[in-house]
Amino acid sequence: MNKFNVVCKFQDGYGFTTEEIGSEFLTNKDVKPYLEQLCIGFLNGLIDNRKFNYVDNDGNKHPYNYIDLASITINFVGEGE
């Protein structure tokens, strides 16, 4: 695995994709606390159905609740695909 991206889709059909992220990001010890906090925050938000806003590239704000998520997909790209 060299790189991966994350695709989020919402029930209303809107979605977004991250840029490709290098796999070395996941093994960086300095990043680990932030990844853990991100995972905990995501799970707590999902359980509590918290509100969040996504701002697209044009500056438009899209308000959602976690229950509005339809799917989250992680795509591994590069060697060993």
Protein Blocks (a to p, Z undefined) as FASTA:
>chain_A
ZZdcdddddfkopacddddddfklmmmmklmmmmmmmmmmmmmmmmnopacddddfkopa
cdddfklpmbdcdddedehZZ
